[in-house]
C-alpha cells in the first residue's frame, strides 16, 4: 500500500490514467469492429468508409501510447487488404 505522499499521488494518477486508456482502447476497438462488420456484411463501400474513419483513430492510439506503431500499421494493412479483396 502507498505510504508516502508521492506514492499516494502516483496511485491516484494510475487510476485516472487507467480509466482514460480504457476509454481510448474501447473507442479504437469500436471503430475496428465497424470495419469488420462491414467486411462481414459484404458491403465494400461501407467497409471503405469505415476503414477511412478508423485509420486516424488507430494512429492516434499510437501517439497516446495505447498501441505500438507497428501493431497499428499491421492492423491497418490487414484491414485494407481485406477491403480491397472484396472488389
PDB file as gemmi writes it, atoms N, CA and C in Angstrom:
CRYST1    1.000    1.000    1.000  90.00  90.00  90.00 P 1                      
ATOM      1  N   UNK A   1       0.849  -1.186   0.000  1.00  0.00           N  
ATOM      2  CA  UNK A   1       0.000   0.000   0.000  1.00  0.00           C  
ATOM      3  C   UNK A   1       0.886   1.238   0.000  1.00  0.00           C  
ATOM      4  N   UNK A   2       0.384   2.297  -0.644  1.00  0.00           N  
ATOM      5  CA  UNK A   2       1.154   3.530  -0.739  1.00  0.00           C  
ATOM      6  C   UNK A   2       1.218   4.219   0.619  1.00  0.00           C  
ATOM      7  N   UNK A   3       2.426   4.640   1.002  1.00  0.00           N  
ATOM      8  CA  UNK A   3       2.604   5.297   2.289  1.00  0.00           C  
ATOM      9  C   UNK A   3       3.028   6.749   2.156  1.00  0.00           C  
ATOM     10  N   UNK A   4       4.004   6.995   1.309  1.00  0.00           N  
ATOM     11  CA  UNK A   4       4.497   8.371   1.185  1.00  0.00           C  
ATOM     12  C   UNK A   4       3.506   9.200   0.361  1.00  0.00           C  
ATOM     13  N   UNK A   5       3.532  10.493   0.551  1.00  0.00           N  
ATOM     14  CA  UNK A   5       2.628  11.353  -0.241  1.00  0.00           C  
ATOM     15  C   UNK A   5       2.818  11.176  -1.746  1.00  0.00           C  
ATOM     16  N   UNK A   6       4.064  11.010  -2.162  1.00  0.00           N  
ATOM     17  CA  UNK A   6       4.346  10.837  -3.585  1.00  0.00           C  
ATOM     18  C   UNK A   6       3.735   9.541  -4.115  1.00  0.00           C  
ATOM     19  N   UNK A   7       3.881   8.457  -3.351  1.00  0.00           N  
ATOM     20  CA  UNK A   7       3.344   7.180  -3.820  1.00  0.00           C  
ATOM     21  C   UNK A   7       1.814   7.177  -3.798  1.00  0.00           C  
ATOM     22  N   UNK A   8       1.220   7.925  -2.865  1.00  0.00           N  
ATOM     23  CA  UNK A   8      -0.243   8.056  -2.853  1.00  0.00           C  
ATOM     24  C   UNK A   8      -0.728   8.797  -4.093  1.00  0.00           C  
ATOM     25  N   UNK A   9      -0.006   9.853  -4.446  1.00  0.00           N  
ATOM     26  CA  UNK A   9      -0.374  10.620  -5.641  1.00  0.00           C  
ATOM     27  C   UNK A   9      -0.218   9.756  -6.891  1.00  0.00           C  
ATOM     28  N   UNK A  10       0.879   9.010  -6.965  1.00  0.00           N  
ATOM     29  CA  UNK A  10       1.103   8.147  -8.129  1.00  0.00           C  
ATOM     30  C   UNK A  10      -0.006   7.102  -8.232  1.00  0.00           C  
ATOM     31  N   UNK A  11      -0.489   6.597  -7.117  1.00  0.00           N  
ATOM     32  CA  UNK A  11      -1.579   5.625  -7.132  1.00  0.00           C  
ATOM     33  C   UNK A  11      -2.858   6.263  -7.666  1.00  0.00           C  
ATOM     34  N   UNK A  12      -3.128   7.496  -7.251  1.00  0.00           N  
ATOM     35  CA  UNK A  12      -4.307   8.223  -7.763  1.00  0.00           C  
ATOM     36  C   UNK A  12      -4.181   8.453  -9.268  1.00  0.00           C  
ATOM     37  N   UNK A  13      -2.993   8.845  -9.696  1.00  0.00           N  
ATOM     38  CA  UNK A  13      -2.771   9.112 -11.112  1.00  0.00           C  
ATOM     39  C   UNK A  13      -2.917   7.836 -11.936  1.00  0.00           C  
ATOM     40  N   UNK A  14      -2.471   6.721 -11.383  1.00  0.00           N  
ATOM     41  CA  UNK A  14      -2.572   5.459 -12.096  1.00  0.00           C  
ATOM     42  C   UNK A  14      -4.031   5.089 -12.344  1.00  0.00           C  
ATOM     43  N   UNK A  15      -4.885   5.336 -11.371  1.00  0.00           N  
ATOM     44  CA  UNK A  15      -6.316   5.049 -11.529  1.00  0.00           C  
ATOM     45  C   UNK A  15      -6.904   5.919 -12.640  1.00  0.00           C  
ATOM     46  N   UNK A  16      -6.547   7.190 -12.649  1.00  0.00           N  
ATOM     47  CA  UNK A  16      -7.043   8.114 -13.676  1.00  0.00           C  
ATOM     48  C   UNK A  16      -6.549   7.716 -15.061  1.00  0.00           C  
ATOM     49  N   UNK A  17      -5.254   7.418 -15.180  1.00  0.00           N  
ATOM     50  CA  UNK A  17      -4.674   7.046 -16.472  1.00  0.00           C  
ATOM     51  C   UNK A  17      -5.302   5.759 -16.989  1.00  0.00           C  
ATOM     52  N   UNK A  18      -5.540   4.805 -16.077  1.00  0.00           N  
ATOM     53  CA  UNK A  18      -6.150   3.540 -16.476  1.00  0.00           C  
ATOM     54  C   UNK A  18      -7.529   3.782 -17.076  1.00  0.00           C  
ATOM     55  N   UNK A  19      -8.306   4.650 -16.451  1.00  0.00           N  
ATOM     56  CA  UNK A  19      -9.649   4.957 -16.951  1.00  0.00           C  
ATOM     57  C   UNK A  19      -9.582   5.620 -18.327  1.00  0.00           C  
ATOM     58  N   UNK A  20      -8.662   6.555 -18.502  1.00  0.00           N  
ATOM     59  CA  UNK A  20      -8.527   7.246 -19.782  1.00  0.00           C  
ATOM     60  C   UNK A  20      -8.079   6.275 -20.869  1.00  0.00           C  
ATOM     61  N   UNK A  21      -7.085   5.444 -20.568  1.00  0.00           N  
ATOM     62  CA  UNK A  21      -6.584   4.487 -21.549  1.00  0.00           C  
ATOM     63  C   UNK A  21      -7.648   3.466 -21.922  1.00  0.00           C  
ATOM     64  N   UNK A  22      -8.435   3.053 -20.936  1.00  0.00           N  
ATOM     65  CA  UNK A  22      -9.502   2.086 -21.205  1.00  0.00           C  
ATOM     66  C   UNK A  22     -10.529   2.677 -22.155  1.00  0.00           C  
ATOM     67  N   UNK A  23     -10.866   3.937 -21.944  1.00  0.00           N  
ATOM     68  CA  UNK A  23     -11.816   4.623 -22.811  1.00  0.00           C  
ATOM     69  C   UNK A  23     -11.280   4.715 -24.238  1.00  0.00           C  
ATOM     70  N   UNK A  24     -10.023   5.084 -24.376  1.00  0.00           N  
ATOM     71  CA  UNK A  24      -9.415   5.201 -25.703  1.00  0.00           C  
ATOM     72  C   UNK A  24      -9.344   3.852 -26.402  1.00  0.00           C  
ATOM     73  N   UNK A  25      -8.987   2.817 -25.655  1.00  0.00           N  
ATOM     74  CA  UNK A  25      -8.887   1.480 -26.229  1.00  0.00           C  
ATOM     75  C   UNK A  25     -10.265   0.992 -26.706  1.00  0.00           C  
ATOM     76  N   UNK A  26     -11.292   1.265 -25.901  1.00  0.00           N  
ATOM     77  CA  UNK A  26     -12.645   0.870 -26.267  1.00  0.00           C  
ATOM     78  C   UNK A  26     -13.086   1.591 -27.534  1.00  0.00           C  
ATOM     79  N   UNK A  27     -12.797   2.887 -27.613  1.00  0.00           N  
ATOM     80  CA  UNK A  27     -13.159   3.666 -28.807  1.00  0.00           C  
ATOM     81  C   UNK A  27     -12.461   3.108 -30.043  1.00  0.00           C  
ATOM     82  N   UNK A  28     -11.176   2.804 -29.922  1.00  0.00           N  
ATOM     83  CA  UNK A  28     -10.420   2.271 -31.046  1.00  0.00           C  
ATOM     84  C   UNK A  28     -11.011   0.940 -31.500  1.00  0.00           C  
ATOM     85  N   UNK A  29     -11.313   0.060 -30.565  1.00  0.00           N  
ATOM     86  CA  UNK A  29     -11.857  -1.247 -30.910  1.00  0.00           C  
ATOM     87  C   UNK A  29     -13.228  -1.134 -31.554  1.00  0.00           C  
ATOM     88  N   UNK A  30     -14.004  -0.141 -31.148  1.00  0.00           N  
ATOM     89  CA  UNK A  30     -15.324   0.071 -31.742  1.00  0.00           C  
ATOM     90  C   UNK A  30     -15.191   0.427 -33.222  1.00  0.00           C  
ATOM     91  N   UNK A  31     -14.243   1.281 -33.540  1.00  0.00           N  
ATOM     92  CA  UNK A  31     -14.029   1.651 -34.938  1.00  0.00           C  
ATOM     93  C   UNK A  31     -13.550   0.449 -35.753  1.00  0.00           C  
ATOM     94  N   UNK A  32     -12.668  -0.360 -35.166  1.00  0.00           N  
ATOM     95  CA  UNK A  32     -12.198  -1.557 -35.862  1.00  0.00           C  
ATOM     96  C   UNK A  32     -13.340  -2.546 -36.064  1.00  0.00           C  
ATOM     97  N   UNK A  33     -14.213  -2.638 -35.071  1.00  0.00           N  
ATOM     98  CA  UNK A  33     -15.355  -3.546 -35.173  1.00  0.00           C  
ATOM     99  C   UNK A  33     -16.295  -3.123 -36.299  1.00  0.00           C  
ATOM    100  N   UNK A  34     -16.463  -1.819 -36.495  1.00  0.00           N  
ATOM    101  CA  UNK A  34     -17.316  -1.337 -37.584  1.00  0.00           C  
ATOM    102  C   UNK A  34     -16.766  -1.776 -38.938  1.00  0.00           C  
ATOM    103  N   UNK A  35     -15.445  -1.733 -39.083  1.00  0.00           N  
ATOM    104  CA  UNK A  35     -14.826  -2.182 -40.334  1.00  0.00           C  
ATOM    105  C   UNK A  35     -15.064  -3.677 -40.511  1.00  0.00           C  
ATOM    106  N   UNK A  36     -14.835  -4.447 -39.445  1.00  0.00           N  
ATOM    107  CA  UNK A  36     -15.026  -5.900 -39.509  1.00  0.00           C  
ATOM    108  C   UNK A  36     -16.467  -6.254 -39.884  1.00  0.00           C  
ATOM    109  N   UNK A  37     -17.432  -5.541 -39.304  1.00  0.00           N  
ATOM    110  CA  UNK A  37     -18.836  -5.821 -39.589  1.00  0.00           C  
ATOM    111  C   UNK A  37     -19.183  -5.477 -41.033  1.00  0.00           C  
ATOM    112  N   UNK A  38     -18.617  -4.394 -41.557  1.00  0.00           N  
ATOM    113  CA  UNK A  38     -18.870  -4.024 -42.946  1.00  0.00           C  
ATOM    114  C   UNK A  38     -18.273  -5.060 -43.893  1.00  0.00           C  
ATOM    115  N   UNK A  39     -17.096  -5.576 -43.546  1.00  0.00           N  
ATOM    116  CA  UNK A  39     -16.473  -6.621 -44.368  1.00  0.00           C  
ATOM    117  C   UNK A  39     -17.327  -7.886 -44.321  1.00  0.00           C  
ATOM    118  N   UNK A  40     -17.773  -8.252 -43.132  1.00  0.00           N  
ATOM    119  CA  UNK A  40     -18.600  -9.454 -42.977  1.00  0.00           C  
ATOM    120  C   UNK A  40     -19.933  -9.295 -43.699  1.00  0.00           C  
ATOM    121  N   UNK A  41     -20.449  -8.071 -43.731  1.00  0.00           N  
ATOM    122  CA  UNK A  41     -21.708  -7.813 -44.413  1.00  0.00           C  
ATOM    123  C   UNK A  41     -21.585  -7.802 -45.923  1.00  0.00           C  
ATOM    124  N   UNK A  42     -20.364  -7.730 -46.432  1.00  0.00           N  
ATOM    125  CA  UNK A  42     -20.142  -7.774 -47.867  1.00  0.00           C  
ATOM    126  C   UNK A  42     -20.331  -6.435 -48.563  1.00  0.00           C  
ATOM    127  N   UNK A  43     -20.415  -5.358 -47.827  1.00  0.00           N  
ATOM    128  CA  UNK A  43     -20.616  -4.034 -48.412  1.00  0.00           C  
ATOM    129  C   UNK A  43     -19.271  -3.325 -48.505  1.00  0.00           C  
ATOM    130  N   UNK A  44     -18.706  -3.305 -49.722  1.00  0.00           N  
ATOM    131  CA  UNK A  44     -17.373  -2.736 -49.873  1.00  0.00           C  
ATOM    132  C   UNK A  44     -17.353  -1.232 -49.638  1.00  0.00           C  
ATOM    133  N   UNK A  45     -18.395  -0.544 -50.094  1.00  0.00           N  
ATOM    134  CA  UNK A  45     -18.439   0.909 -49.923  1.00  0.00           C  
ATOM    135  C   UNK A  45     -18.459   1.278 -48.434  1.00  0.00           C  
ATOM    136  N   UNK A  46     -19.293   0.586 -47.667  1.00  0.00           N  
ATOM    137  CA  UNK A  46     -19.366   0.836 -46.227  1.00  0.00           C  
ATOM    138  C   UNK A  46     -18.055   0.469 -45.545  1.00  0.00           C  
ATOM    139  N   UNK A  47     -17.429  -0.609 -46.001  1.00  0.00           N  
ATOM    140  CA  UNK A  47     -16.158  -1.040 -45.423  1.00  0.00           C  
ATOM    141  C   UNK A  47     -15.072  -0.001 -45.693  1.00  0.00           C  
ATOM    142  N   UNK A  48     -15.081   0.562 -46.902  1.00  0.00           N  
ATOM    143  CA  UNK A  48     -14.086   1.576 -47.255  1.00  0.00           C  
ATOM    144  C   UNK A  48     -14.254   2.828 -46.390  1.00  0.00           C  
ATOM    145  N   UNK A  49     -15.502   3.249 -46.201  1.00  0.00           N  
ATOM    146  CA  UNK A  49     -15.779   4.430 -45.374  1.00  0.00           C  
ATOM    147  C   UNK A  49     -15.370   4.167 -43.922  1.00  0.00           C  
ATOM    148  N   UNK A  50     -15.726   2.987 -43.412  1.00  0.00           N  
ATOM    149  CA  UNK A  50     -15.385   2.629 -42.031  1.00  0.00           C  
ATOM    150  C   UNK A  50     -13.872   2.569 -41.841  1.00  0.00           C  
ATOM    151  N   UNK A  51     -13.175   2.070 -42.854  1.00  0.00           N  
ATOM    152  CA  UNK A  51     -11.712   1.993 -42.779  1.00  0.00           C  
ATOM    153  C   UNK A  51     -11.095   3.390 -42.731  1.00  0.00           C  
ATOM    154  N   UNK A  52     -11.615   4.306 -43.537  1.00  0.00           N  
ATOM    155  CA  UNK A  52     -11.098   5.676 -43.542  1.00  0.00           C  
ATOM    156  C   UNK A  52     -11.379   6.376 -42.216  1.00  0.00           C  
ATOM    157  N   UNK A  53     -12.486   6.032 -41.566  1.00  0.00           N  
ATOM    158  CA  UNK A  53     -12.786   6.615 -40.262  1.00  0.00           C  
ATOM    159  C   UNK A  53     -11.927   5.999 -39.166  1.00  0.00           C  
ATOM    160  N   UNK A  54     -11.581   4.731 -39.328  1.00  0.00           N  
ATOM    161  CA  UNK A  54     -10.815   4.020 -38.303  1.00  0.00           C  
ATOM    162  C   UNK A  54      -9.335   4.391 -38.316  1.00  0.00           C  
ATOM    163  N   UNK A  55      -8.808   4.749 -39.482  1.00  0.00           N  
ATOM    164  CA  UNK A  55      -7.370   5.000 -39.589  1.00  0.00           C  
ATOM    165  C   UNK A  55      -6.864   6.097 -38.646  1.00  0.00           C  
ATOM    166  N   UNK A  56      -7.480   7.292 -38.613  1.00  0.00           N  
ATOM    167  CA  UNK A  56      -6.949   8.303 -37.693  1.00  0.00           C  
ATOM    168  C   UNK A  56      -7.099   7.916 -36.227  1.00  0.00           C  
ATOM    169  N   UNK A  57      -8.160   7.184 -35.913  1.00  0.00           N  
ATOM    170  CA  UNK A  57      -8.343   6.744 -34.528  1.00  0.00           C  
ATOM    171  C   UNK A  57      -7.232   5.765 -34.152  1.00  0.00           C  
ATOM    172  N   UNK A  58      -6.903   4.869 -35.074  1.00  0.00           N  
ATOM    173  CA  UNK A  58      -5.849   3.887 -34.831  1.00  0.00           C  
ATOM    174  C   UNK A  58      -4.494   4.574 -34.663  1.00  0.00           C  
ATOM    175  N   UNK A  59      -4.183   5.531 -35.520  1.00  0.00           N  
ATOM    176  CA  UNK A  59      -2.904   6.224 -35.433  1.00  0.00           C  
ATOM    177  C   UNK A  59      -2.838   7.128 -34.199  1.00  0.00           C  
ATOM    178  N   UNK A  60      -3.974   7.675 -33.802  1.00  0.00           N  
ATOM    179  CA  UNK A  60      -3.997   8.480 -32.586  1.00  0.00           C  
ATOM    180  C   UNK A  60      -3.715   7.616 -31.364  1.00  0.00           C  
ATOM    181  N   UNK A  61      -4.176   6.371 -31.400  1.00  0.00           N  
ATOM    182  CA  UNK A  61      -3.918   5.478 -30.272  1.00  0.00           C  
ATOM    183  C   UNK A  61      -2.421   5.170 -30.151  1.00  0.00           C  
ATOM    184  N   UNK A  62      -1.702   5.271 -31.261  1.00  0.00           N  
ATOM    185  CA  UNK A  62      -0.244   5.099 -31.213  1.00  0.00           C  
ATOM    186  C   UNK A  62       0.389   6.274 -30.479  1.00  0.00           C  
ATOM    187  N   UNK A  63      -0.032   7.492 -30.823  1.00  0.00           N  
ATOM    188  CA  UNK A  63       0.577   8.663 -30.190  1.00  0.00           C  
ATOM    189  C   UNK A  63       0.217   8.744 -28.714  1.00  0.00           C  
ATOM    190  N   UNK A  64      -0.914   8.168 -28.336  1.00  0.00           N  
ATOM    191  CA  UNK A  64      -1.340   8.189 -26.938  1.00  0.00           C  
ATOM    192  C   UNK A  64      -0.768   7.018 -26.144  1.00  0.00           C  
ATOM    193  N   UNK A  65      -0.054   6.116 -26.819  1.00  0.00           N  
ATOM    194  CA  UNK A  65       0.602   5.027 -26.118  1.00  0.00           C  
ATOM    195  C   UNK A  65      -0.272   3.807 -25.881  1.00  0.00           C  
ATOM    196  N   UNK A  66      -1.387   3.693 -26.598  1.00  0.00           N  
ATOM    197  CA  UNK A  66      -2.262   2.537 -26.429  1.00  0.00           C  
ATOM    198  C   UNK A  66      -1.719   1.356 -27.228  1.00  0.00           C  
ATOM    199  N   UNK A  67      -1.224   1.645 -28.432  1.00  0.00           N  
ATOM    200  CA  UNK A  67      -0.673   0.620 -29.310  1.00  0.00           C  
ATOM    201  C   UNK A  67       0.751   0.979 -29.724  1.00  0.00           C  
ATOM    202  N   UNK A  68       1.503  -0.038 -30.094  1.00  0.00           N  
ATOM    203  CA  UNK A  68       2.800   0.188 -30.719  1.00  0.00           C  
ATOM    204  C   UNK A  68       2.552   0.546 -32.176  1.00  0.00           C  
ATOM    205  N   UNK A  69       3.423   1.352 -32.763  1.00  0.00           N  
ATOM    206  CA  UNK A  69       3.169   1.814 -34.133  1.00  0.00           C  
ATOM    207  C   UNK A  69       3.164   0.672 -35.138  1.00  0.00           C  
ATOM    208  N   UNK A  70       3.992  -0.336 -34.935  1.00  0.00           N  
ATOM    209  CA  UNK A  70       3.993  -1.464 -35.863  1.00  0.00           C  
ATOM    210  C   UNK A  70       2.702  -2.264 -35.762  1.00  0.00           C  
ATOM    211  N   UNK A  71       2.151  -2.355 -34.564  1.00  0.00           N  
ATOM    212  CA  UNK A  71       0.885  -3.056 -34.376  1.00  0.00           C  
ATOM    213  C   UNK A  71      -0.224  -2.342 -35.129  1.00  0.00           C  
ATOM    214  N   UNK A  72      -0.279  -1.033 -35.002  1.00  0.00           N  
ATOM    215  CA  UNK A  72      -1.297  -0.246 -35.695  1.00  0.00           C  
ATOM    216  C   UNK A  72      -1.126  -0.359 -37.204  1.00  0.00           C  
ATOM    217  N   UNK A  73       0.104  -0.308 -37.678  1.00  0.00           N  
ATOM    218  CA  UNK A  73       0.362  -0.436 -39.110  1.00  0.00           C  
ATOM    219  C   UNK A  73      -0.055  -1.812 -39.613  1.00  0.00           C  
ATOM    220  N   UNK A  74       0.229  -2.825 -38.843  1.00  0.00           N  
ATOM    221  CA  UNK A  74      -0.157  -4.190 -39.226  1.00  0.00           C  
ATOM    222  C   UNK A  74      -1.676  -4.324 -39.316  1.00  0.00           C  
ATOM    223  N   UNK A  75      -2.379  -3.786 -38.329  1.00  0.00           N  
ATOM    224  CA  UNK A  75      -3.843  -3.843 -38.336  1.00  0.00           C  
ATOM    225  C   UNK A  75      -4.411  -3.110 -39.554  1.00  0.00           C  
ATOM    226  N   UNK A  76      -3.890  -1.914 -39.829  1.00  0.00           N  
ATOM    227  CA  UNK A  76      -4.375  -1.152 -40.978  1.00  0.00           C  
ATOM    228  C   UNK A  76      -4.095  -1.893 -42.287  1.00  0.00           C  
ATOM    229  N   UNK A  77      -2.921  -2.459 -42.386  1.00  0.00           N  
ATOM    230  CA  UNK A  77      -2.546  -3.171 -43.600  1.00  0.00           C  
ATOM    231  C   UNK A  77      -3.460  -4.362 -43.845  1.00  0.00           C  
ATOM    232  N   UNK A  78      -3.715  -5.133 -42.819  1.00  0.00           N  
ATOM    233  CA  UNK A  78      -4.554  -6.318 -42.973  1.00  0.00           C  
ATOM    234  C   UNK A  78      -5.997  -5.949 -43.292  1.00  0.00           C  
ATOM    235  N   UNK A  79      -6.501  -4.909 -42.633  1.00  0.00           N  
ATOM    236  CA  UNK A  79      -7.862  -4.482 -42.910  1.00  0.00           C  
ATOM    237  C   UNK A  79      -7.992  -3.933 -44.338  1.00  0.00           C  
ATOM    238  N   UNK A  80      -7.052  -3.108 -44.761  1.00  0.00           N  
ATOM    239  CA  UNK A  80      -7.141  -2.520 -46.089  1.00  0.00           C  
ATOM    240  C   UNK A  80      -7.013  -3.613 -47.158  1.00  0.00           C  
ATOM    241  N   UNK A  81      -6.193  -4.624 -46.895  1.00  0.00           N  
ATOM    242  CA  UNK A  81      -6.056  -5.742 -47.823  1.00  0.00           C  
ATOM    243  C   UNK A  81      -7.381  -6.482 -47.956  1.00  0.00           C  
ATOM    244  N   UNK A  82      -8.066  -6.695 -46.839  1.00  0.00           N  
ATOM    245  CA  UNK A  82      -9.354  -7.395 -46.874  1.00  0.00           C  
ATOM    246  C   UNK A  82     -10.430  -6.567 -47.576  1.00  0.00           C  
ATOM    247  N   UNK A  83     -10.386  -5.243 -47.397  1.00  0.00           N  
ATOM    248  CA  UNK A  83     -11.364  -4.386 -48.079  1.00  0.00           C  
ATOM    249  C   UNK A  83     -11.114  -4.395 -49.585  1.00  0.00           C  
ATOM    250  N   UNK A  84      -9.844  -4.323 -49.983  1.00  0.00           N  
ATOM    251  CA  UNK A  84      -9.512  -4.367 -51.408  1.00  0.00           C  
ATOM    252  C   UNK A  84      -9.901  -5.695 -52.029  1.00  0.00           C  
ATOM    253  N   UNK A  85      -9.764  -6.771 -51.286  1.00  0.00           N  
ATOM    254  CA  UNK A  85     -10.076  -8.102 -51.802  1.00  0.00           C  
ATOM    255  C   UNK A  85     -11.569  -8.279 -52.061  1.00  0.00           C  
ATOM    256  N   UNK A  86     -12.394  -7.407 -51.511  1.00  0.00           N  
ATOM    257  CA  UNK A  86     -13.845  -7.516 -51.714  1.00  0.00           C  
ATOM    258  C   UNK A  86     -14.243  -7.130 -53.133  1.00  0.00           C  
ATOM    259  N   UNK A  87     -13.396  -6.372 -53.822  1.00  0.00           N  
ATOM    260  CA  UNK A  87     -13.766  -5.872 -55.150  1.00  0.00           C  
ATOM    261  C   UNK A  87     -13.821  -6.998 -56.184  1.00  0.00           C  
TER     262      UNK A  87                                                      
END                                                                             
